[in-house]
């Protein structure tokens, strides 16, 4: 809302105003991606991590135009599926700029990736070692360890990661199977809002690193995954602050020539996106105001069911009231969490969902026959 803009960053205002201009005559919903913001955030990663290998996590926003823009920037790509691999190959991305951080890979994906020269893979189970020994022999492998996701708004720790005390044995098993144990990987959880997530993860990596050395396994690399946050409704640590903690911690714990890999997704595209929607209905139920939009949980805002809270902006002014905001489908789960202070809106009014560049269209489905948001780059 205009009343909120004064307390928001000038950068967010810029993104909002560009999204408004770009969609004035377009039907909604539409996801507007600001390429200037993407380029700024990409350069910020480059500046704060000058020696790191930077691999955009394509799963965050796999729109072909967005992927093409990252390719033009010279980014590497993290892919974990056959479809994602085909997309980057169609763009002409060379194998040395592709890695796979997904510990769960199909044999078909591994064969294809290996056949075109991809050699860096992450694993966290013995079955993956057996699979890779056949489909990708001699590949460089990273063991992903389980770390605390207590600082994350979208935890990933239950599904992925081997226990720290078992990781060195897994690296040893990979070596025995003909793979090349290269490093350790971890992920502090998506939307990690504290630098402690990376510091604690690196401390765990150090213990595994030393245990591997006791087995004559000399590691050379660390993959810190993603987790780099976007600003929604609450402040998050600046990238420079995260980088300083990572750099100082690595400087204390690891050799100076240790390779560092990063797989940012949300941190590269989240704040560049505005999901432009329209009011399609209004109601009052048991004394509570409801506003219904043409985009909701199932066709763009799936992360809201896990706790992600998006800023909502409108052009209208006036006295505000608490509103429940819901999507267009016939499912009662299609409701955004919490309530939003909004002025009185009319059918057709635009509602701008900010910081919507990551995991919106990526999760979107055509449930109930409702169209997916179109993507526009500006």
Steps between C-alpha positions, in 0.01 A plus 500: 500500500615853448491551875764229534733616226665764717642231725606271215828520313528718193601186312167334576317812390693489173402137442136576581480801270657308211257213555207743493612655173574166337156356579264796459337348192569134572256246646601352833647305665847580368840466663724795417873432534724806524825414318679801648440362850609151394821640358561705816453199726716280277779757512458526878569126529800539273634790708440340839627155396766585239665157503185286520345294225150647456231263374146637473253247646270473199217349705433841659375645171547289190327730253703469176539877464631527856743212439612667177572821689715318757687329219574841346636610839740206492344316791542133568190288558399246763261242355346188644267363235495401136272791412728757664804346331334517158411865556856611571640286222255659254645836608849379411631488859828303504539204733757670724233755599255230612491316832236287672438562869189283522591184697215311329567450131343264250730263310385664176600844622840376618573328169407807301690744723808278503488447125530872432779553753336599830725371776397662832221324691370498858383187681387402849423125479674175416244417233608817319861381511400169342299680232777746417770233490316353200360811331765765576830325587788717613281800573584753771257453789401706801338340802212707630486509878197572714523838672260698713230680302381682811571837338306422184144596412483204258693211665651221290679297766270201543509386138869555426841452656690218667594530865831677554662202673426273202611734223869405488411132465274592209783688331720192552232279342480737203876471451481121516225508236723689257366849559713799596410633848558872459314685770219554745163664433233638728191718477386723791141489372321721254451863612763475773466814710809474721870483419522232771358254248818520292741531791366191676491306175865579431597386849338164425679486166833549675444195719413287196796646309740393775344155533536452124867600522553228762386254233747649248223677312625847412205729434532822302153653473189614688152543353287726720185458291243778516287644777592863425189696594272752334334779693127442548335658804792472742861619474756240396880506524669680213701289259817679605439402861450135404812510284712643783394218735566234238837649405622540858381154603660333200819695563522358852410144413608406147805530275524827307464326164173324590257525209161652582181427305169682549154416364286811562145499368267716707786741574544570129141530379269547799499877530505551123148364457156657541192283456235733363146384580146632482212497746234264363259489798428640847299371793433546869476183706427498873606862520829443316587659166619272220672598175544243223779529242559328166820344638527297817664204667463258211596721205788697645515533879560144617771609744240689702377169642847447647509839667641739239319834542504730198462880511183610319492846344208681334464837331178589681501728803263538789413361839630147535345196663600142566436272202545132438646451151419187303563357157256408223468122534220298657731364772479640854880474539535770236537775762806707589601478867415783737311819424597802292429867563339617176286794392159428349568327169269456203470223244778544247738688730861386477680342794880478470663210680860601568815286525327235291779409261591168664295182535182653359464384142742218588236343728195617308247250367188517285283368781130565439582598141640836611769652278859543610639852527678616187858618545621836371858625524558875524 
